């Protein structure tokens, strides 16, 4: 069984509480990613997805200059580096999320996405199971 530390991305781009929604969206565009962790110093305090920007930002008529707290998710589901891939995909399926920030204490040390499991032969079956659970109708905004 693989550990998350063997699969996760460790060079994670982040934004801070000083950034606004526009700056987060530009970073997503430039990096071609759908989620950006929000940190305060090294502490993970939130996550913003492209869906958050649309649902909590644009659809609620918040200007792009809004603080990140306006649209970020702050009730986070996280993984630890020593967690197994099976435990992580179970968490993702249970909470219907596609990305898991990886923390040691409160400090962000990496991120693992559903796609990371799918390209890893040893975890591909777990990724398929998680995706089928995540894709179930009625999923909530994360």
BELBELCOR-V439872 format. One record per residue. RES is the residue in one letter. PSI is psi as a letter, one per 40 degrees, with the letter a starting at -180 (NA if undefined). NEAR is the number of other ideal C-beta (glycine too) atoms within 12 Angstrom. Layout:
BEGIN
res=RES psi=PSI near=NEAR
res=RES psi=PSI near=NEAR
END
This chain:
BEGIN
res=X psi=h near=17
res=X psi=i near=26
res=X psi=i near=23
res=X psi=d near=38
res=X psi=d near=22
res=X psi=e near=23
res=X psi=d near=36
res=X psi=i near=34
res=X psi=h near=26
res=X psi=d near=19
res=X psi=g near=11
res=X psi=h near=30
res=X psi=h near=26
res=X psi=i near=36
res=X psi=i near=37
res=X psi=i near=27
res=X psi=e near=24
res=X psi=e near=16
res=X psi=i near=32
res=X psi=i near=27
res=X psi=d near=33
res=X psi=d near=24
res=X psi=d near=26
res=X psi=d near=42
res=X psi=d near=31
res=X psi=d near=19
res=X psi=d near=28
res=X psi=d near=28
res=X psi=d near=15
res=X psi=d near=13
res=X psi=e near=19
res=X psi=f near=12
res=X psi=i near=27
res=X psi=e near=26
res=X psi=i near=39
res=X psi=h near=39
res=X psi=i near=44
res=X psi=h near=38
res=X psi=i near=30
res=X psi=h near=22
res=X psi=b near=14
res=X psi=e near=17
res=X psi=h near=23
res=X psi=h near=35
res=X psi=e near=30
res=X psi=i near=35
res=X psi=h near=41
res=X psi=h near=47
res=X psi=i near=32
res=X psi=d near=28
res=X psi=d near=26
res=X psi=d near=36
res=X psi=d near=37
res=X psi=d near=19
res=X psi=d near=20
res=X psi=e near=28
res=X psi=c near=30
res=X psi=d near=20
res=X psi=d near=13
res=X psi=e near=16
res=X psi=f near=12
res=X psi=h near=24
res=X psi=i near=15
res=X psi=d near=20
res=X psi=e near=15
res=X psi=i near=25
res=X psi=i near=25
res=X psi=d near=37
res=X psi=d near=26
res=X psi=d near=29
res=X psi=e near=38
res=X psi=i near=38
res=X psi=h near=32
res=X psi=e near=23
res=X psi=g near=14
res=X psi=i near=30
res=X psi=h near=29
res=X psi=i near=36
res=X psi=i near=38
res=X psi=i near=26
res=X psi=d near=29
res=X psi=e near=20
res=X psi=i near=31
res=X psi=i near=24
res=X psi=d near=37
res=X psi=d near=24
res=X psi=d near=27
res=X psi=d near=45
res=X psi=d near=41
res=X psi=d near=24
res=X psi=d near=33
res=X psi=d near=40
res=X psi=d near=28
res=X psi=d near=19
res=X psi=e near=26
res=X psi=f near=24
res=X psi=i near=38
res=X psi=e near=35
res=X psi=h near=40
res=X psi=h near=45
res=X psi=i near=46
res=X psi=h near=36
res=X psi=i near=31
res=X psi=h near=22
res=X psi=b near=13
res=X psi=e near=19
res=X psi=h near=22
res=X psi=h near=38
res=X psi=e near=31
res=X psi=a near=34
res=X psi=i near=37
res=X psi=h near=48
res=X psi=i near=35
res=X psi=d near=35
res=X psi=d near=25
res=X psi=d near=32
res=X psi=d near=39
res=X psi=d near=24
res=X psi=e near=15
res=X psi=h near=25
res=X psi=d near=13
res=X psi=e near=20
res=X psi=e near=34
res=X psi=d near=21
res=X psi=d near=17
res=X psi=d near=32
res=X psi=d near=32
res=X psi=d near=17
res=X psi=d near=24
res=X psi=d near=36
res=X psi=d near=25
res=X psi=d near=16
res=X psi=d near=24
res=X psi=d near=30
res=X psi=e near=17
res=X psi=i near=15
res=X psi=i near=8
res=X psi=e near=9
res=X psi=i near=18
res=X psi=i near=16
res=X psi=h near=24
res=X psi=NA near=31
END
